[in-house]
Amino acid sequence: MWRRLLGLSAVFHIVMNIALTCILLCVSHHNYPGGIALHTLHNIESKSLGVFLIFCWLLYLLPVVVVFLYIVRKYLSVPKQV
């Protein structure tokens, strides 16, 4: 019972953390005074850099997804009935 509750709270915490991070990222994107200058700079740069940044972001996100799936499998899996 407690393990399942702990697992659910961990999953809820991760989901809420991702949601609040996205919201705060959106707010800071619109609030940053140099945003127009950075946006112009990024438009001037090569488009291949975007692929590299996405690759780096995926490498950053991979351990988070692995830990999330581990928690879900370990704490939320239903024990097999014999």
N, C-alpha and C positions, 0 to 999 in steps of 0.2 A: 504494500500500500504506500509506504513512505518513499520507496524507491521510484515508484511510478509517479508520485507527486513531485519528487525531486527532478525526475526526467522531464516531466511536462513543464516545470518551472524553468528548467534550463533551455528547453526549446522555445518557450515563450520569451525568455530573456533575449535569446539570439534573434528571434524574429522582430521583436520590438527595437532592438539595437540597430538592426539593418534599416527598419522603417524610419526611425528617428534620424539616423545618419543621412538617409536620402533626403528627408525634409530639411535638415540643417544645411546640407550641401546645396540644395536649391535656394534656400534663403541667402546663404553666403554668396552664392553665384550672382544673385541680383543686387546684393548689398555692397560688393567689393568695388571701391572707386576706380581701380585700375583695370576693371574687367573689360572695358571697351578696347583698351590698348592691348591686353593679352589676347583678346578675341581677334583683333586685326593681325597680330603677330602670328597666331596659329593659322590664320587663313593664308598668310604669305608662305609659311613653311610647307615642306613637301608633304604630300598625302601619305607617303610610305611610313612616316613617323607615327601616324595614327595606328597603323597595324602593329608597330612595335610596342606602343603604349598599351594597346589592348592585350597583347601577349604578356606584358609585364603585370598588368592588372589581373589576368587569369592566373598567373603563377602566384600572385599574392593571395588570391581567393581560394586556390586549391586546398591548402591546409585547413582553412576554415570549413570548407564543405566536407572534408574527410572527417574532421572532429565532430561536426554536426551529425553526419551519418552514423558515426560510431556511437554517439550518445543516443540517437534514436533507436538503433538496433539493440543496444545493450539494455536500456532502461524502459523502452516502450514496447519491446517485443512480447508477444503473448506466449507464455510457456506452453509447450506441447503437452496435450493430455494423453496419458497412456492407459 
